[in-house]
Structure formats: C-alpha cells, structure tokens
Amino acid sequence: MATDYDAPRKTEEDTNEDSIEELKSRRHDKNSGKVDEDEVEAAEAFELPGADLSHEELAVQVLPKQTDEFTCASCFLVHHRSQLANQGKHGPICRDCAA
C-alpha cells in the first residue's frame, strides 16, 4: 500500500478531539456505565484456599465399584475396563498413568 507523505498528519490535539467526541457519544448510551457482573455475587462464589468449609454439605450419591470397573494401582481412581492399560506387578494401571 502506497503512503502519501505530503498529506497532512493528525496532531495529538486532533486525535484527542476524536476520542472526546467518542466519549460524549457513548455517555448517552444507557448501557455504557453498567457492569454486567455484581461484585458481591462474584465474591461469594470465590473460595480462598484453606477456607473453612465445615458448614458446607455435600449432596453426592456414592455408588459401589461395578463389575466392569477397576481401581488403578497408581492413581487409585476407579475406571471403566476400557481404560485398562496393563496389569502391572502391583495391580491394574489405567491408560493415563501408563502414559
């Protein structure tokens, strides 16, 4: 792209006027000053490490290990048999731990 070096250049004053005009036009916009997220609500959902959670209650249904599942001897997670990588000398190993 060719550049015309003889064309007048904008000064800092001209660029500031453009941005002031933009601000004035946005000032009349009703949604420009509103924040989408409530700070208090966001702070309540944020948990600090080591926070006291003794008053919290978990609602999780725990199922016993099924016949088509195994417990990995490395990570101790219960996986489906399709995730079995090999039978190590210490027990079954999942694909994630074998990698």
C-alpha positions as CSV (number, residue, x, y, z in Angstrom):
1,M,0.0,0.0,0.0
2,A,1.4,3.4,-1.0
3,T,1.8,6.1,1.6
4,D,1.2,9.8,0.7
5,Y,3.9,11.6,2.8
6,D,2.7,15.0,1.6
7,A,-0.8,14.6,3.2
8,P,-1.3,16.5,6.4
9,R,-0.8,14.4,9.6
10,K,-3.0,14.5,12.6
11,T,-1.6,16.0,15.7
12,E,-2.1,14.8,19.2
13,E,-4.8,17.5,19.7
14,D,-6.7,16.1,16.7
15,T,-6.6,12.6,18.0
16,N,-7.7,13.7,21.5
17,E,-10.7,15.5,20.0
18,D,-11.7,12.4,18.2
19,S,-11.6,10.3,21.4
20,I,-13.5,13.0,23.4
21,E,-16.3,13.0,20.7
22,E,-16.5,9.3,21.0
23,L,-16.8,9.5,24.8
24,K,-19.5,12.1,24.5
25,S,-21.5,9.9,22.2
26,R,-21.1,6.9,24.5
27,R,-22.1,9.0,27.5
28,H,-25.7,9.0,26.3
29,D,-25.7,5.2,25.8
30,K,-27.7,3.8,28.8
31,N,-25.7,0.5,29.0
32,S,-22.2,2.0,28.9
33,G,-21.9,2.7,32.6
34,K,-23.4,-0.6,33.8
35,V,-21.3,-3.5,34.9
36,D,-22.6,-6.9,33.8
37,E,-21.4,-8.8,37.0
38,D,-22.3,-8.0,40.6
39,E,-19.1,-7.8,42.6
40,V,-20.7,-9.1,45.8
41,E,-22.2,-12.1,44.0
42,A,-18.8,-12.9,42.3
43,A,-17.0,-12.6,45.7
44,E,-19.4,-15.0,47.3
45,A,-18.8,-17.7,44.7
46,F,-15.0,-17.3,45.0
47,E,-13.4,-19.6,47.6
48,L,-10.0,-18.9,49.1
49,P,-7.6,-21.8,49.6
50,G,-7.8,-23.0,53.2
51,A,-11.2,-21.5,53.7
52,D,-13.4,-23.1,56.4
53,L,-16.0,-25.2,54.6
54,S,-17.2,-27.2,57.7
55,H,-20.7,-25.7,57.4
56,E,-21.0,-26.9,53.8
57,E,-22.9,-30.1,53.0
58,L,-22.2,-32.4,50.0
59,A,-25.0,-34.0,48.1
60,V,-23.3,-36.7,46.1
61,Q,-24.6,-40.2,45.6
62,V,-21.8,-42.8,46.0
63,L,-22.1,-46.0,44.1
64,P,-20.0,-49.1,44.8
65,K,-17.5,-50.2,42.2
66,Q,-19.2,-52.1,39.4
67,T,-18.1,-55.4,37.9
68,D,-16.8,-53.7,34.7
69,E,-14.6,-51.2,36.7
70,F,-11.2,-51.4,38.3
71,T,-9.2,-49.3,40.7
72,C,-5.9,-48.0,39.3
73,A,-2.9,-49.1,41.5
74,S,-1.1,-45.8,40.7
75,C,-3.7,-43.0,41.0
76,F,-6.3,-45.0,43.0
77,L,-9.2,-43.8,40.8
78,V,-12.0,-46.1,39.7
79,H,-12.0,-46.5,35.9
80,H,-14.0,-48.5,33.3
81,R,-12.3,-51.6,32.0
82,S,-11.8,-49.9,28.6
83,Q,-9.3,-47.6,30.4
84,L,-7.1,-50.6,31.5
85,A,-3.6,-50.2,30.1
86,N,-1.9,-53.2,31.6
87,Q,-1.8,-55.4,34.7
88,G,1.4,-54.3,36.5
89,K,3.1,-56.3,39.2
90,H,1.4,-54.1,41.8
91,G,-2.1,-54.2,40.2
92,P,-4.0,-52.8,37.3
93,I,-2.8,-49.5,35.7
94,C,-5.0,-47.0,33.8
95,R,-4.1,-45.5,30.5
96,D,-3.4,-42.1,32.0
97,C,-0.9,-43.4,34.5
98,A,0.8,-45.7,31.9
99,A,1.4,-42.8,29.6
